[in-house]
Amino acid sequence: MLTKTLNLSEKVFDKLRDAYENRTTNKYISFFLVILFLSTAFMGFLVNYGILDLGVLNTYLANPLFSIEVPFVALLMFEIFSLIFVIPKSVSKSVGKQLELLSLIFIRGAFKEFSHIKNVNLSDLNFANAPEPIWNMVFYAFGSLIIFILLGFTNRMRKHTPFENADGDAHTFYQSKKLLSIFLIIAFIFIIIEDFVVLITTGSYQPSFQTFYTMLIFSDILILLIALRYSMDYYRIFRYSAFVVATIFIRLALSVEPFYNVLIGIFTAVFVMLLTLVYNYFLNRESKETKMSS
């Protein structure tokens, strides 16, 4: 029964991944984001001139920058789907994708803070009287840039090493991760639907990135526990556990106030880079010792 379930989930996951990652789908996503941006901007124009009344949504559409935020949030949603499809490949790639997503969330935060700036005379602006949204924009912009730079170095250092031992059933392990990823896809779709319903009914617009990262923490822990069946090597267990901690830090960064969230995000990127550097050092040393002993 378990084998049939894993085989079926693998086929479903592979079809979903191939359909999502092909160039045609990318073109459709790009076209959708462009249409979403233009339609939101046009509806905002109609609302501002009193031609269109959308009730609770008027407050958002009246702000011209809302037309920028909406497609950017949609882009983040698509990036989360990309993250889910990366999970079965590699834990390091998954955490790297999470940090990429965090940097994009910070960029979105910079746009959002800009929409809060009103009646500011740029000629009279200085460090002493700069409003809080401007400082938040600076923090978000430079924070995302620093994470981008650190990720570049981390990706160059990253090496793929199978978590399981040579005698373990690696294919079953990857199938288990694909089954878990399918559940994450279903759960995230429900999150998107719930956010949309809340927006339409109450006018409250708050994407549930925190909820998704909470689910991601539990899924990472579950994968770690499953992986113990295939390897009890200390270095691999520590590496995987530390990546779970990195996911917790990212979740924490999404919960705290501006400036502190950026500091936590940068700390997480540094943590992942140092973990990759040290793990590669011990991996190379272990490989040399194995060659010398053989």
Secondary structure as UniProt FT lines:
FT   HELIX           2..21
FT   HELIX           23..48
FT   TURN            49..50
FT   HELIX           55..57
FT   HELIX           58..61
FT   TURN            64..65
FT   HELIX           66..86
FT   TURN            87..89
FT   HELIX           91..114
FT   TURN            115..116
FT   HELIX           122..124
FT   TURN            127..129
FT   HELIX           132..157
FT   TURN            166..167
FT   HELIX           170..202
FT   HELIX           209..227
FT   TURN            228..230
FT   HELIX           234..253
FT   TURN            254..255
FT   TURN            258..259
FT   HELIX           260..293
//
